[in-house]
Every structure is written in C-alpha cells, then in structure tokens.
C-alpha cells in the first residue's frame, strides 16, 4: 500500500506540474487503519460528512496484480461461547460438557454453511469456486482447562463473508436467529459480534471505470479485467455514499503480508502513469 500511495502522489504531482486544465478536483485521502476495519479512518470521515463529498469516483491502490476490483465481500464475524459446568472426569455426571453442546451448535451452523455455499455471486472472480458465499467455522477455537476436567466452556469463531448480492442485516439476522433457536433447545450460548461490514459492488461501466480501463490499455497494453475481491475493501465506504469506487494498484496480492512482500519499482512508475491518465480521463478539460 505504501508503494501504491507513493504512485498516487507521483500521479497528482505530474498532473499539477504539467499544468493540465481540470474540470474538477483531484483529492488524496490517506487513512491509517484500513487493515483493522477503518473505524478511525474512512468510517470516521464518513460520519463527519467529509468522505467522498461531491465525489464522482474513487481509486484505492491495493496490490491487485494487474486486475481491478470493483466489488468486495462483506463480513459478519462472531465469537460463540457455549457454556457448561466443570467437574472432575470421575464425577462427570455432575458436570455439563460445553464441548458436546458445542458439537450440536456447530452442527447446526455447518448445515447453514452448506446452504450458504450454494449461493454464488454474479461478479467475476477466479477461480470459479471463489464465487461461492462463505461461512467459516472454527477459525479460532478453544475448550476446557485440562484433559481430566469436564469443560465448562467452549469458544469458537464464525466468519460469514457475504457476496454483494446478499444483505448484511438479513444474513446477520439469519445467524443470530439460529443461535437463539439453539438457546431455546437448551444450549447456553453467549455471542460477541467481532465485526459487521457490508459488501459492495459497482459496475465497471462508469466514467471512472471506463477511464481506468482505457488508461491500463494505454500504459500496459492489456485489457483490464474487473473482479470481486475475496476480502473487505475501503471501496465499501464510498459505495455506500453512491461514489463509484475501484481498487487498482502495483504489486501482487499473493506476496502481501508475507516475508517477501515487495513492489517492483518499474511497476510503481507504470501505475503512477495509469493513475494520471485515468484521472485526466475523468476530470481533464477537453
């Protein structure tokens, strides 16, 4: 992202230094917490009415590896704690095994996961299996105090990633209603909501989408593919305000957050040119 932000700064400076006449404003917005939900960055700016004000398009320099993301999944993430009563294994008849209760809870959620997995997004994404909507069980899980003690609690996570065609409130309600039904069946359950974020999607056929595709064709000599990103993106904040938003940036997603994270210098230069050409394609005076 630092490389992508540098490319955007270079593009803005090039437009300014060239004295290109503009019929609009080009703004740079740098926020500190995209990786942790955006509460203090884009979300705070949106609450203050400062995000995307009068905006006609937004680009984010995610490392998209030569494609553009015009959509992203939303997320509803839960920590589910199933409670019981501890006892020594020899007196297990006096306890309530939270782990075995958890198996019933997880089984019901697994049935929901199978139903969820039948839904597929219409947005382009590779490979084809990535079109499926997602409910992941047990990304984190823990239970009990020792091998010879009836566990008094078992905790596991539920990570529901919704496609742009799905409704956040509806899917949240579906999860919580299921857990409430399980409570009524005798399972003692606590639920903590870790995150709630909507999905987002925008057509590639907007002024900015077409300008970005034309800029990539001019600079890279390739046709630009628009795809769904498998994770959350800052574009969701802009999409909720009616501002078409896309991600396109230097670098490759597969090396992000790893020991070999890097961006080639020539990729930065070409990306800066793409940004400048795309911006002029939207707000350049003719």
N, C-alpha and C positions, 0 to 999 in steps of 0.2 A: 504493500500500500504506500510506503514512503516513496518508492520509485514512481508509482503512478501519480502521486500528488506532485512530485517534482516535475513530471511530464506536463501536468496541467498548468503549473506555474510557468513553465517554459512556453507553453502554447499561449497563455494570456499575455506574457511579455512580448512574444513575437507579434501578436495582433496589435498590441499597443505601439511597439516600436515601428511597425510598418505603417502606422497611421491609417489603418483600414477604417473607412467610414462604417459606422454601425447604426442600425435602426432598432437598437435595444441595448440592454446591459448584460455584461458577462460577469457573473459573480463566482467567487471561490468560497466554499464553506468547508472548513476543516473541523472535525469533531473528534473527541478523544476516546470514545467508548463504543465504537461500532461493534467490537467483539464481545461486549458484555451487555448488549441489549439496547444501548442508545438512550437510556433514561436521562443522562446528564448532557447529552449532545443533541441529536436531531429531535428526540421526543420533547426535550425542554424547549427547543426553538419553536417547535410546532405549537406547544401550549402557549407560548408567548406571542404567537401570530407572526413570527419572523421567518419561518421556514418556507421557502418557495414562494414568497409573496410576489404576486403577479407573474409567476414563473410560467414559461412556455415549454420547458424541458429541462431535464437533469441528467448528468452523466456521473457515474461513480467509477473510479479507476481500479476496480477489483481485478485480480490476475486471472483473466478469463481465457487465456491461451488461444487467442485468435478468433473467438466467437463473441457474441454479445448475449447478455442475459436480459430478457425482457419480462421475466416473471420469477417469482420465488415462492417457496412453501412458507406457510405459517407454522406456528408451534404452540402446542398446549402441553406443558410438561408438569408432571405430578410426582410427589413423593408420597407413597401409600404405606402406612404403618398399620399392620394387623396386630392386635394386642391379645395377650393371653394371661396366664398366671404361672409363675415359675414354681418348680418343685424338683426335688431330687429324683433321679430316674427311678430309684426304687420305690418312690411314692408318687409315680407319675399319674396315678388315678386321682390325686388331689390337685393336679395342675390342669391348665388349659394350654394346649400346644399351639402357639401362634403360627408355627411353621405349617402345620397341617391345615389350619384355617387359611393360611396364605395360599396353599395349593388350590383350594376351592375358588378363592378370589382371582388368582392368576388364570385359572382355567376359564372363568367367565370372560376375563379380559382377552384371553387368547382367542376365544370364539369371536369376539368383537374385532380383533386384529385380522382374522381371516375374512370377515365381511368387509372391513375397510380395504383390505388388499385387493378386492375385486374392482375397486373404483380406479379409474385411470384418467390422467389429465389429457386434455387435447393439445396442450402446449408441446412443442418439440423438445425432446430430451433424449440423449443417448446414454446407455443402450436402451432398448425398448422396455426392458424390465423396470427401468427407473421411472416409468410413467405411473406405477402403482402408488396409491396413497399408503401411508405408513403409520403403524402403531408398534413401537418397540417396547418390549417388556424387559425389565431387569438390567438396564444399563449399569445401574448400581444396585446391589442387594446385600443385606446383612441380616443375621439372625442369631439370637441366643447369646449365652455367656460362656458355656463350656459344653463338652460332649456329653456330660452326665447330668445336665440340668434341662428340664423342660423349658423351652424358650418362651419368655413372656412377651416377646415382640419380634416381628419380622418385618423388615422395611425393604421396599423395592421401588424403583422408579418406573414411570410410564411416560414415554415420549411420543406424543401424537403429532406427526407432521402432516399438515393438510395441504392439499393442492389448491390452486387459485379458484377452482370451481366450487370449492367447499366453503361453508360458512363457519366462522370461528365460534360464534355463540352457539350454533346448533351442535357442533362437534364437542364443545365444552359440556353442554347440557347432556349429551349422549353419554359421555364418560361419567359425569357426576351422578346422573340418574341410575346408571348401572351399579355404581358403588353404593348408592342409597338403597337400592333393592337388596344388595348383599348384606347391608346392615340389618334390614328387616328380616333377613333369613337367619340372623343370629351371629353374624361376624362383627367383631368390634374393630372398627376401622377409623383411623384418622387420615385426613388428606391435606397436604400442603401443596399449593399451586406455586410452582417454581417460575414459570413464565407463561405468558399469553401474548401471542403476536399474530396478527392477521397475515394471510397470504396476499400476494399482489401479482398483478399481471397487466400488461398493456400491449396493444397491437404494435407490430413493427411498422405499420403504415401511418406513422405520424410525421410531422415535419422534421422532428429531430431524428426519428428512426430512419427515415429516408436519407437525411443528410449524413448520418453516421455510416450507413451502408455505402453511400457514394464516396465518402472520404476514405473508407477502407479499400474500396475498389481502386481509387486513385493512388493511394500511397502503397498499399500492399499488393495490388493487382489480383485480389481474390474477391469472391462473392462472400458477403458476410452472412453467417448463419445466426439466427436468433433462437435461443433455447431457454428452458426453465432451469434455474439454479436449484440444486438439491437442498440448499440451506436457506437461512434468513438473509435478507439484504436490506440495506438502507433505503432502497427504492420504495419500500412499503410505506414509509412516512410521506413521501412525495405523492405516491399513487392515491393515498387517502385524501389528499388535497386536490386531486384532479390534475396533477402535473405529470405528464409522461416521463418515465424515468427508466434508465438503462444502465447496465454495467458493461464497461469495455476497458480493458487495461493490459499493460505489459505483464510478462511473467506467466507462469503455469501454475494452475491450481494444485497439481499433484505434488509440488515441492513446497507449498505453503505450510507454515507451522512445523517445519521439519529442520533437521540439521543441515540440509543442503538448500535452504531457501535462498533464492537469488533471482535477479533480473538481469538479463544481458543489456549492456549499455546501448547497443545499436537498437534494441527493442524499445528502449526508453525514447530515443530520438525519433523513431518512426511513429511511436504512439503520440508523442507531442505534436507531430505533424498532423496525425489523424484528428486530434482534438481541435487544432486550429482550423483545419479545413471544414470539419463538421460544424464548429461554432459559426464560421463565416457563412456556411450554407444555410443557417437558420436566421442569423441576425445581421449578416453582411448586407450593406446597402447595395442595391443594384443600379 
